[in-house]
Amino acid sequence: GQQLNQSPQSMFIQEGEDVSMNCTSSSIFNTWLWYKQEPGEGPVLLIALYKAGELTSNGRLTAQFGITRKDSFLNISASIPSDVGIYFCAGQPSLNNNDMRFGAGTRLTVKP
Amino acid sequence: DAGITQSPRHKVTETGTPVTLRCHQTENHRYMYWYRQDPGHGLRLIHYSYGVKDTDKGEVSDGYSVSRSKTEDFLLTLESATSSQTSVYFCAIRSSSNTEAFFGQGTRLTVV
């Protein structure tokens, strides 16, 4: 269906390490988005992807829209303590542009 | 900050009572969404609206109803609250020309 499968569920890394997380779906998405949520706050958009194959960077963050339009990944390079939070992928299914679905999130912990 | 306000921010209610959560926006955006966030499930879509009086169900709509009588307000109602509806509820808004969704601060609802 239109569910997004996000992995890993959680990551514990050392400061300075690179991070990679991904999202897959059995159906096609028109748009892939990556959000970050900090405690007590709503999610905030990090990167938006609009075309298959698109690779976009935002500082130390890089995300790609998969060629099949059924997956996306987010990389964080040289992690720092303030990268801690929950990262969500989200997307608009091709069958319904009004809809917006989220993955279950990846909880990132960065040890100084 | 995007002009989106959720009220109340916290609520404790008894099983079987009706509850209404309000989302108010000052951005005149077309789309409004209600999500619930639970550990291990990420953000799950309850209902969304694509215009005044135009709403549709999300993936976890049972036990919830919504109304949008004007552009700026999107109400989520639990007709008869159950303990399984204890959650953090987020409202989001999105314009028709942009993929980015802006989130409110969330409402923590506890049903006892």
Interface residues (C-beta under 8 A of the other chain):
Chain A: Q2 Q3 Q6 Q9 T31 L33 G40 E41 G42 P43 V44 L45 A48 Y50 F88 A90 Q92 N98 D99 M100 R101 F102 G103 A104 G105
Chain B: Y31 Y33 Y35 G40 H41 G42 L43 R44 L45 Y48 Y50 D56 G58 E59 F90 A92 R94 T99 E100 A101 F102 F103 G104 Q105 G106
